[in-house]
Amino acid sequence: MKQIFYFILLIAGFSSIHSCKDMLDEDGNPLLDLNNTGGLSGPRALYREITDKDTIAEYQYSGLLVTKVLTDSASVTNIMYSGDKISQINFTGFLDLDGNGKLDKDSVSYTQLFTYANNSKLQTISENRSIFRRPPPVIPGDPPGPQTLLKKEKSLYNIKYSTATGKLDSIIMKNGPDVAGVPLAFTDYSKTAYKYVGDNVSKVTRNYGTMTGGAFGAVTGKYSYEYYAYDDQVSPFTLLPHVYKISRLLSTVINDKESLILSPNNPKRWSVTDLSPPIPTPIVKSTNYVYDPQTYMTKGYGVNYIYKPQ
């Protein structure tokens, strides 16, 4: 009987240790806004985005600079700086390339290089991307084969800001296959335009098409994303670098639904509309936010935002 009692105590001790560990960041600092705590007074950093089932993103820092983002069990984004400006981002892992809400089984690796105009605004992003595919098993029931290179691509993004407001105005993407020994020719493009109400993004429109001989062809696809009913509280994404947020939006060609991360406040409702059909039908999503006493949003659209002291 005593052995059973001591065994129960041992399990309780390990559970307590595990619970305490979950309340700390990688530096051993206590996490904030867990279990309805009172939040934080003073400088903070965004540490995690989590759902009830999984961790969407974990941000790691060197001093005040976010240098690494873990976005699932096998995906890593490394961020490099030149002074205080992001100069390069490297990603390796898995993405939802087709926008169906699930990570693809094919893995992706890309490097983005950032250049800035004389006014220190982001001007261009050049990207080299490789997509790998795991072939099915030769014999049914066996594990699939190793990840092998499927294709390589190059993309160039031209970023424009409004001279009147300084806000992001548009992004033009050109993309083409990267084939050894063949001159690069862009075959696809997209044009994204941003509108605002105050400082918050209110509408994003993205047109897609093909290119021939360096010329933009007719639009073959068009989507609209709209954001409504902003609160007057602080978005967690105000704590992340603006250039990283643009990189995150460009991680796939159909990730513009996340454009709310560019806003300082939080929209209680947003919609996405495929404008190609004769009668477009918007898909609308809404949420009720939770905030901490320092007016930072801590939960919305099923995602919890965890902070740590800066």
MIMARBA-248606 format. One record per residue (C-alpha): residue number from 0; chain; x, y, z. Coordinates in nm, 4 decimals, decimal comma, padded with zeros to 6 digits. Layout:
<pts>
    i  ch         u         v         w
  NUM   A         X         Y         Z
...
</pts>
This chain:
<pts>
    i  ch         u         v         w
    0   A   00,0000   00,0000   00,0000
    1   A   00,2859   00,2366   00,0846
    2   A   00,4464   00,1626  -00,2537
    3   A   00,1276   00,2676  -00,4335
    4   A   00,1102   00,5877  -00,2246
    5   A   00,4708   00,6817  -00,3048
    6   A   00,4111   00,6044  -00,6743
    7   A   00,1142   00,8460  -00,6792
    8   A   00,3275   01,1137  -00,5134
    9   A   00,6004   01,0595  -00,7751
   10   A   00,3519   01,1042  -01,0624
   11   A   00,2150   01,4191  -00,9011
   12   A   00,5684   01,5569  -00,8687
   13   A   00,6463   01,4994  -01,2363
   14   A   00,3132   01,6549  -01,3372
   15   A   00,3940   01,9619  -01,1297
   16   A   00,7374   01,9959  -01,2909
   17   A   00,5872   01,9616  -01,6398
   18   A   00,3202   02,2201  -01,5594
   19   A   00,5809   02,4683  -01,4362
   20   A   00,7915   02,4115  -01,7467
   21   A   00,4925   02,4936  -01,9711
   22   A   00,4593   02,8258  -01,7890
   23   A   00,8130   02,9314  -01,8870
   24   A   00,9700   03,0443  -02,2132
   25   A   01,2973   02,9098  -02,3549
   26   A   01,4924   03,1481  -02,1275
   27   A   01,3063   03,0409  -01,8156
   28   A   01,0951   03,3591  -01,7960
   29   A   00,7300   03,3222  -01,6909
   30   A   00,4765   03,3316  -01,9716
   31   A   00,1921   03,5810  -01,9584
   32   A  -00,1810   03,5755  -02,0143
   33   A  -00,2126   03,2048  -01,9351
   34   A  -00,5070   03,0859  -01,7245
   35   A  -00,6603   03,4350  -01,7196
   36   A  -00,3658   03,6048  -01,5514
   37   A  -00,3596   03,9821  -01,5235
   38   A  -00,1162   04,0247  -01,8103
   39   A   00,1966   04,2381  -01,8037
   40   A   00,2814   04,5937  -01,7133
   41   A   00,5788   04,7130  -01,9154
   42   A   00,7540   04,6047  -02,2370
   43   A   00,6510   04,2688  -02,3771
   44   A   00,7207   04,0376  -02,6702
   45   A   00,4896   03,7985  -02,8513
   46   A   00,6000   03,4462  -02,7612
   47   A   00,3437   03,1968  -02,8904
   48   A   00,0306   03,1603  -03,1007
   49   A  -00,1545   02,8487  -02,9887
   50   A  -00,4891   02,6777  -03,0383
   51   A  -00,6547   02,4237  -02,8106
   52   A  -00,4800   02,1495  -03,0113
   53   A  -00,1495   02,2837  -03,1357
   54   A   00,1146   02,5567  -03,1398
   55   A   00,0826   02,7679  -03,4538
   56   A   00,3979   02,9728  -03,4000
   57   A   00,6695   03,0206  -03,1396
   58   A   00,8943   03,3286  -03,1603
   59   A   01,2509   03,3189  -03,0353
   60   A   01,4619   03,6286  -02,9745
   61   A   01,8181   03,7516  -02,9517
   62   A   01,7878   04,0535  -02,7285
   63   A   01,5007   04,2571  -02,8743
   64   A   01,5175   04,1020  -03,2234
   65   A   01,3056   03,8039  -03,3254
   66   A   01,5485   03,5672  -03,4966
   67   A   01,3644   03,2359  -03,5268
   68   A   01,0027   03,1272  -03,5718
   69   A   00,8920   02,7687  -03,5202
   70   A   00,5632   02,7211  -03,7048
   71   A   00,5030   02,3493  -03,6526
   72   A   00,6959   02,0448  -03,5396
   73   A   00,9148   02,0469  -03,8506
   74   A   00,9131   02,4053  -03,9871
   75   A   01,1687   02,6720  -03,9019
   76   A   01,2039   03,0342  -04,0157
   77   A   01,5441   03,1951  -03,9512
   78   A   01,5621   03,5757  -03,9653
   79   A   01,8884   03,7632  -04,0246
   80   A   01,9575   04,1341  -03,9861
   81   A   02,1847   04,4036  -04,1185
   82   A   02,1807   04,6533  -03,8355
   83   A   01,8168   04,6817  -03,7351
   84   A   01,6810   04,5850  -04,0794
   85   A   01,5894   04,2322  -04,1849
   86   A   01,8233   04,1337  -04,4662
   87   A   01,7430   03,7659  -04,5195
   88   A   01,4821   03,5072  -04,4217
   89   A   01,5312   03,1324  -04,4643
   90   A   01,2405   02,8898  -04,4331
   91   A   01,2448   02,5102  -04,4264
   92   A   00,9371   02,3016  -04,3581
   93   A   00,5755   02,2593  -04,4626
   94   A   00,3157   02,5072  -04,5907
   95   A  -00,0476   02,5089  -04,6970
   96   A   00,0288   02,5874  -05,0604
   97   A  -00,3224   02,5144  -05,1919
   98   A  -00,5062   02,7043  -04,9170
   99   A  -00,7205   02,4108  -04,8010
  100   A  -00,6396   02,4669  -04,4332
  101   A  -00,3999   02,1718  -04,4038
  102   A  -00,0220   02,1566  -04,4324
  103   A   00,0961   01,9880  -04,7522
  104   A   00,3016   01,6707  -04,7291
  105   A   00,5499   01,8167  -04,9781
  106   A   00,8201   02,0164  -04,8034
  107   A   00,9400   02,3626  -04,9030
  108   A   01,2663   02,5501  -04,8641
  109   A   01,3123   02,9145  -04,9611
  110   A   01,5475   03,2053  -04,9116
  111   A   01,4285   03,5662  -04,9323
  112   A   01,6675   03,8612  -04,9718
  113   A   01,5429   04,2122  -04,8855
  114   A   01,6525   04,5451  -05,0299
  115   A   01,5492   04,8913  -04,9127
  116   A   01,5014   05,2301  -05,0750
  117   A   01,6846   05,5455  -04,9654
  118   A   01,3960   05,6252  -04,7285
  119   A   01,4563   05,2885  -04,5522
  120   A   01,1278   05,1461  -04,6831
  121   A   01,1293   04,7902  -04,8139
  122   A   01,1633   04,7998  -05,1926
  123   A   01,2158   04,4480  -05,3305
  124   A   01,2220   04,0878  -05,2170
  125   A   01,4009   03,8268  -05,4265
  126   A   01,3216   03,4647  -05,3500
  127   A   01,4681   03,1273  -05,4448
  128   A   01,2357   02,8371  -05,3616
  129   A   01,2683   02,4589  -05,3818
  130   A   00,9746   02,2204  -05,3453
  131   A   01,0353   01,8597  -05,2474
  132   A   00,7996   01,5633  -05,2884
  133   A   00,7956   01,2312  -05,1084
  134   A   00,7096   00,9603  -05,3648
  135   A   00,4543   00,6924  -05,2705
  136   A   00,5845   00,3538  -05,1556
  137   A   00,6836   00,1068  -05,4254
  138   A   00,5158  -00,1738  -05,2328
  139   A   00,1789  -00,0929  -05,0712
  140   A   00,2122  -00,0751  -04,6948
  141   A   00,5775   00,0296  -04,7026
  142   A   00,6742   00,3816  -04,5872
  143   A   00,6899   00,6480  -04,8607
  144   A   01,0240   00,7287  -05,0177
  145   A   01,2568   01,0129  -04,9092
  146   A   01,1860   01,3774  -04,9981
  147   A   01,3270   01,4454  -05,3453
  148   A   01,3509   01,7746  -05,5352
  149   A   01,0373   01,8324  -05,7427
  150   A   01,1018   02,1813  -05,8805
  151   A   01,2759   02,5125  -05,8203
  152   A   01,1287   02,8602  -05,8646
  153   A   01,2410   03,2221  -05,8541
  154   A   01,0179   03,5122  -05,7496
  155   A   01,0646   03,8878  -05,7457
  156   A   00,8391   04,1131  -05,5364
  157   A   00,8222   04,4888  -05,5893
  158   A   00,6900   04,6652  -05,2798
  159   A   00,5337   05,0122  -05,2982
  160   A   00,4350   05,2440  -05,0145
  161   A   00,2079   05,5475  -05,0360
  162   A   00,4091   05,8698  -05,0432
  163   A   00,1209   06,0462  -04,8665
  164   A   00,0624   05,8034  -04,5786
  165   A   00,3708   05,5808  -04,5684
  166   A   00,1468   05,2728  -04,5601
  167   A   00,1927   04,9633  -04,7739
  168   A   00,0203   05,0358  -05,1067
  169   A   00,0852   04,7384  -05,3358
  170   A   00,2938   04,4293  -05,4025
  171   A   00,3666   04,3031  -05,7541
  172   A   00,4962   03,9462  -05,7765
  173   A   00,6658   03,7859  -06,0768
  174   A   00,7414   03,4134  -06,0663
  175   A   00,9029   03,1577  -06,2946
  176   A   01,0748   02,8181  -06,3016
  177   A   01,4420   02,7987  -06,2087
  178   A   01,5951   02,5545  -06,4554
  179   A   01,9706   02,5008  -06,4715
  180   A   02,1212   02,6320  -06,7943
  181   A   01,7986   02,8087  -06,9002
  182   A   01,7620   03,1902  -06,8758
  183   A   01,5042   03,2953  -06,6189
  184   A   01,1692   03,3871  -06,7716
  185   A   00,8812   03,4889  -06,5478
  186   A   00,5644   03,2960  -06,6353
  187   A   00,3174   03,4094  -06,3655
  188   A   00,2339   03,7278  -06,1798
  189   A   00,0078   03,8711  -05,9116
  190   A  -00,0817   04,2280  -05,8184
  191   A  -00,1980   04,3024  -05,4642
  192   A  -00,3529   04,6352  -05,3574
  193   A  -00,4206   04,7524  -04,9993
  194   A  -00,6843   04,9956  -04,8699
  195   A  -00,7196   05,1343  -04,5195
  196   A  -00,9609   05,2843  -04,2714
  197   A  -00,7385   05,4924  -04,0484
  198   A  -00,4276   05,2837  -03,9847
  199   A  -00,6059   04,9498  -04,0254
  200   A  -00,6212   04,7421  -04,3434
  201   A  -00,9817   04,7416  -04,4670
  202   A  -00,9512   04,5666  -04,8037
  203   A  -00,6961   04,3615  -04,9948
  204   A  -00,7453   04,2716  -05,3611
  205   A  -00,5155   04,0316  -05,5437
  206   A  -00,5196   03,9657  -05,9189
  207   A  -00,3434   03,6666  -06,0759
  208   A  -00,2332   03,6098  -06,4346
  209   A   00,0363   03,4745  -06,6648
  210   A   00,3319   03,6460  -06,8314
  211   A   00,4745   03,6111  -07,1800
  212   A   00,7948   03,7778  -07,2931
  213   A   00,8045   03,9894  -06,9786
  214   A   00,4544   04,1314  -07,0371
  215   A   00,1590   04,0931  -06,8013
  216   A  -00,1274   03,8944  -06,9523
  217   A  -00,5003   03,9056  -06,8803
  218   A  -00,6209   03,8501  -06,5244
  219   A  -00,7144   03,4848  -06,4718
  220   A  -00,8100   03,4979  -06,1045
  221   A  -00,9111   03,7637  -05,8531
  222   A  -00,9746   03,7528  -05,4772
  223   A  -01,0886   04,0159  -05,2305
  224   A  -01,0322   04,0172  -04,8537
  225   A  -01,2193   04,2658  -04,6352
  226   A  -01,1852   04,3459  -04,2637
  227   A  -01,4618   04,5064  -04,0575
  228   A  -01,5550   04,6234  -03,7093
  229   A  -01,2075   04,6937  -03,5755
  230   A  -01,1731   04,7326  -03,1995
  231   A  -00,9535   04,9972  -03,0336
  232   A  -00,7297   04,7438  -02,8561
  233   A  -00,3732   04,6379  -02,9431
  234   A  -00,3015   04,3604  -03,1936
  235   A  -00,0355   04,1054  -03,0877
  236   A   00,1241   04,1479  -03,4302
  237   A   00,2292   04,5061  -03,3510
  238   A   00,5135   04,3366  -03,1614
  239   A   00,6553   04,1708  -03,4756
  240   A   00,8745   04,3362  -03,7443
  241   A   00,6772   04,4793  -04,0377
  242   A   00,9067   04,3129  -04,2928
  243   A   00,8646   03,9709  -04,1288
  244   A   00,4857   04,0137  -04,1521
  245   A   00,5109   04,0827  -04,5259
  246   A   00,7304   03,7742  -04,5658
  247   A   00,4696   03,5708  -04,3794
  248   A   00,1961   03,6935  -04,6154
  249   A   00,4104   03,5950  -04,9147
  250   A   00,4963   03,2467  -04,7855
  251   A   00,2242   03,1122  -05,0189
  252   A   00,0462   03,2689  -05,3156
  253   A  -00,2914   03,2504  -05,1396
  254   A  -00,2135   03,3670  -04,7847
  255   A  -00,3670   03,7164  -04,8059
  256   A  -00,6411   03,6275  -04,5573
  257   A  -00,3775   03,6959  -04,2903
  258   A  -00,3443   04,0607  -04,3975
  259   A  -00,5040   04,1624  -04,0660
  260   A  -00,1560   04,1163  -03,9144
  261   A  -00,0587   04,4495  -04,0778
  262   A  -00,3152   04,6391  -03,8663
  263   A  -00,2528   04,7885  -03,5197
  264   A  -00,6038   04,6886  -03,4063
  265   A  -00,8155   04,3732  -03,4366
  266   A  -01,1050   04,3185  -03,6829
  267   A  -01,4026   04,1372  -03,5309
  268   A  -01,5129   04,0208  -03,8747
  269   A  -01,3450   03,9474  -04,2074
  270   A  -01,4465   03,7978  -04,5412
  271   A  -01,2878   03,6420  -04,8476
  272   A  -01,4510   03,6531  -05,1928
  273   A  -01,3566   03,4806  -05,5156
  274   A  -01,4406   03,7541  -05,7650
  275   A  -01,4237   03,5257  -06,0709
  276   A  -01,7834   03,3889  -06,0654
  277   A  -02,0575   03,6086  -06,2184
  278   A  -02,2176   03,6408  -05,8740
  279   A  -01,9365   03,6345  -05,6132
  280   A  -02,0286   03,4891  -05,2733
  281   A  -01,8220   03,6093  -04,9765
  282   A  -01,7244   03,3713  -04,6971
  283   A  -01,7493   03,5592  -04,3673
  284   A  -01,5806   03,4788  -04,0357
  285   A  -01,6261   03,6581  -03,7038
  286   A  -01,5014   03,6389  -03,3462
  287   A  -01,5339   03,7809  -02,9962
  288   A  -01,1937   03,8888  -02,8655
  289   A  -01,0443   03,8520  -02,5190
  290   A  -00,8029   04,1181  -02,3889
  291   A  -00,5713   04,1639  -02,0941
  292   A  -00,5779   04,4710  -01,8640
  293   A  -00,3090   04,6390  -02,0768
  294   A  -00,5488   04,6271  -02,3799
  295   A  -00,3501   04,3600  -02,5675
  296   A  -00,5619   04,1016  -02,7446
  297   A  -00,5108   03,7526  -02,5988
  298   A  -00,7623   03,5409  -02,7910
  299   A  -00,9461   03,5659  -03,1221
  300   A  -01,0569   03,3384  -03,4077
  301   A  -00,9687   03,0353  -03,1936
  302   A  -00,6067   03,1404  -03,1389
  303   A  -00,4516   03,2278  -02,8017
  304   A  -00,1635   03,4784  -02,7925
  305   A   00,0996   03,4303  -02,5246
  306   A   00,3405   03,7097  -02,4247
  307   A   00,6607   03,7281  -02,2263
  308   A   00,8587   04,0167  -02,0731
  309   A   01,0853   04,1939  -02,3192
</pts>
